[in-house]
């Protein structure tokens, strides 16, 4: 583990203390757990969500004037998986 220093508001410090005491955990452990939970709640700035990637791909297709077959939605499996 890496030691680091952070500044907490009085309210944050009190919240951590109130979480740690009944669980018999160190405040540092509570902070690590909260960071881990929050870390997964927000994507990293350098990671694009799947939805954003699909929107970007759609815009690229529009820019390049890519046309899909008119029956694509009803025959998607054939277009994706058919060997012919």
C-alpha positions in Angstrom: 0.0 0.0 0.0 1.0 3.6 -0.6 0.7 6.2 2.1 -1.0 9.4 1.1 -2.5 12.4 2.8 -5.9 13.9 2.1 -7.9 16.8 3.6 -11.4 16.0 4.8 -14.2 18.3 5.8 -15.4 18.0 9.4 -18.6 16.3 8.1 -16.6 13.7 6.0 -14.3 12.9 9.0 -17.4 12.5 11.3 -19.1 10.2 8.7 -16.0 8.0 8.5 -15.7 7.8 12.2 -19.4 6.8 12.5 -18.9 4.1 9.9 -15.7 2.7 11.3 -16.7 2.4 15.0 -19.6 0.0 14.8 -17.7 -2.2 12.4 -14.5 -2.3 14.5 -12.6 -1.2 11.4 -9.8 1.4 11.0 -10.8 4.7 9.5 -8.3 4.1 6.7 -10.1 0.8 5.8 -13.4 2.6 5.6 -11.8 5.3 3.4 -10.4 2.6 1.1 -13.8 0.9 0.8 -15.5 4.2 0.0 -12.9 5.0 -2.6 -13.3 1.6 -4.2 -17.1 2.0 -4.4 -16.8 5.5 -5.8 -14.1 4.4 -8.3 -16.5 2.0 -10.0 -19.4 4.5 -10.0 -17.6 6.9 -12.3 -15.7 5.9 -15.5 -12.2 7.2 -15.9 -11.8 10.2 -18.1 -9.7 8.3 -20.5 -12.2 5.4 -20.8 -15.0 5.8 -23.3 -18.3 4.2 -22.4 -19.8 1.6 -24.8 -22.7 4.0 -25.6 -20.3 6.9 -26.4 -18.3 4.6 -28.6 -21.4 3.5 -30.5 -22.5 7.1 -30.9 -19.1 8.0 -32.2 -19.2 5.1 -34.7 -22.7 6.2 -35.9 -21.4 9.8 -36.5 -18.5 8.4 -38.4 -20.8 6.3 -40.6 -22.9 9.4 -41.3 -19.8 11.4 -42.1 -18.6 8.7 -44.5 -22.1 8.2 -46.0 -22.1 4.5 -45.1 -25.4 2.9 -46.1 -26.7 -0.3 -44.5 -29.0 -2.8 -46.2 -32.7 -1.8 -45.9 -33.5 -5.2 -44.2 -30.6 -5.1 -41.8 -32.7 -5.1 -38.6 -34.7 -8.2 -39.7 -31.8 -10.1 -41.1 -29.0 -9.1 -38.7 -28.0 -12.7 -37.8 -27.6 -13.6 -41.4 -25.4 -10.6 -42.1 -23.3 -11.2 -39.0 -23.0 -15.0 -39.0 -23.8 -16.3 -42.4 -20.6 -17.8 -44.1 -21.8 -17.0 -47.6 
